[in-house]
Amino acid sequence: MGNNRFQVSEAFFEFFERLLPKRKNTHRFGGGRPRRSDRDCLNGILFVLRTGCQWKALDATGICPGSTAHDRFQEWVQASVFEKLFHRAVKRYDELSGIDWSFLSLDGAMTKAPLGGEKNRPQPHGPRKKRDETQSARGRSRHSAVGVRGARQRA
């Protein structure tokens, strides 16, 4: 097994295990390959989240195969396990230590971006331009420049 510092405690795993969905054996004869323990997978998932390593790099640690940990991670995300864990952990922490709910802050800004530029700045010439439009040296497409001149003459 991998390094002990990357293993969850027994108490934490018992807390976490209650959030896991019941597993249904989908093998047609009720057998199949033995499933890797949820604890090993949790240790692997938390190792990836702590270290930032790739899932396949988990294979070298001996904690759990990377593909197994990733599959279990996706399964648990679909079942909202981590969201439930967060809410229950906050509630439990509040019960044990107390959270000062009177000190909350919300940050937001409704101002102009500091480097937003001028209001009528030239527009970028990117993929939104039509393919058949050629760019002139001044940065305007040939068709749009003609269209503007034509509109001025008509007015």
Secondary structure, 3 states (H helix, E strand, C coil): CCCHHHCCCHHHHHHHHCCCCCCCCCCCCCCCCCCCCHHHHHHHHHHHHHHCCCHHHHHHHCCCCHHHHHHHHHHHHHCCHHHHHHHHHHHHHHHHCCCCCCCCCCCCCCCCCCCCCCCCCCCCCCCCCCCCCCECCCCCEHHHHHHHHHHHHHC
